[in-house]
Amino acid sequence: MIIGFVQTKGGTGKSTLAVNTAFSGYMNRKFGSIALVELDPQGTLKSWWEDRDEMGYNPGNVSFHHISSTQKEVFQQGIKSISDYNELMIMDIPGESTGNLHTRFACAFCDLVIIPMR
């Protein structure tokens, strides 16, 4: 299953919702392997993940992946590769500011798209 959080407006809570969904007790009981995937070149989740790693927090069954390439083939292969090895993939998808590529392709891969509003 692939869940995507997307919104063209920044500051709507996409990253926060993605993290909390990935680490929720329900999702961790239901899915044996969860990939938290950041597609935003800004790297909000990447910084958060690195901070947790430096503090020694155990991620359990959640892995982190950052795909910032805007090359269609690299992007598609990254998504496919990650989804092949995880029961659940949760994507933090940037809005239109990255030239539409991430938004359009990521949403096409998703089973469920969640659009947080301010």
C-alpha positions in Angstrom: 0.0 0.0 0.0 1.2 3.5 -0.8 -0.1 6.6 1.0 0.9 10.1 -0.1 0.5 13.4 1.7 0.5 16.2 -0.9 -0.3 19.9 -0.8 0.9 22.8 -3.0 0.9 25.1 0.0 3.8 24.8 2.4 3.3 24.5 6.2 0.2 22.4 6.0 1.6 19.5 8.1 2.5 17.0 5.3 5.8 16.0 6.9 4.3 15.8 10.4 1.4 13.7 9.3 3.7 11.4 7.3 6.0 10.8 10.3 3.1 10.3 12.7 1.4 7.8 10.3 4.6 5.9 9.8 5.3 5.6 13.5 1.7 5.0 14.7 1.1 1.9 16.7 -1.7 0.8 14.4 0.4 1.0 11.2 3.3 -0.8 13.0 1.1 -3.6 14.1 -0.6 -3.9 10.6 2.5 -3.6 8.4 5.8 -5.5 8.9 7.9 -3.0 7.0 7.2 0.7 6.5 9.1 3.1 4.2 8.9 6.8 5.0 9.8 8.5 1.7 10.6 12.2 1.3 10.3 13.6 -2.2 10.8 17.2 -1.2 14.3 18.6 -2.0 13.9 20.8 1.1 14.8 17.8 3.2 12.6 18.4 6.3 12.2 14.7 7.0 15.8 13.9 6.2 17.0 16.4 8.8 14.5 15.0 11.3 15.6 11.4 10.6 19.3 12.2 10.9 18.7 14.0 14.3 16.8 10.9 15.6 19.6 8.6 14.3 22.3 10.7 16.1 20.3 10.5 19.3 20.2 6.7 19.0 16.5 6.2 18.6 15.4 2.8 17.2 13.3 3.2 14.1 11.7 -0.2 14.5 10.3 -1.4 11.3 10.4 2.0 9.6 13.0 2.9 7.1 13.8 6.3 5.6 14.4 7.2 1.9 14.9 10.5 0.2 14.4 10.9 -3.5 15.1 14.4 -4.7 15.9 13.7 -8.3 13.7 15.4 -10.9 14.7 12.9 -13.6 11.6 10.8 -14.4 13.4 7.5 -14.8 15.4 7.9 -11.5 12.3 9.0 -9.7 10.1 6.1 -11.0 12.8 3.5 -10.3 13.3 4.8 -6.8 9.6 4.5 -6.0 9.3 1.1 -7.5 12.4 -0.2 -5.7 11.2 1.0 -2.3 7.7 -0.3 -2.7 8.9 -3.7 -3.8 10.6 -4.1 -0.4 8.0 -2.6 2.0 4.5 -3.5 2.8 3.6 0.2 3.4 5.1 3.3 1.8 4.3 6.7 3.1 5.3 9.6 0.9 5.8 13.3 1.8 5.1 14.8 -1.6 6.0 18.5 -2.4 3.6 20.7 -4.3 3.9 22.3 -7.7 7.1 24.2 -6.8 9.4 21.4 -8.0 8.2 21.5 -11.6 5.2 19.2 -11.2 7.2 16.0 -11.6 7.1 14.8 -8.0 3.5 15.7 -7.5 2.1 14.1 -10.7 4.1 10.9 -10.6 3.9 10.3 -6.9 0.2 10.8 -6.8 -0.1 8.3 -9.7 1.7 5.7 -7.7 -0.5 6.2 -4.5 -3.3 4.0 -3.4 -4.5 6.8 -1.1 -3.7 10.5 -1.4 -4.3 12.7 1.6 -4.4 16.5 1.1 -4.0 18.4 4.5 -5.5 21.8 4.6 -4.7 24.9 6.7 
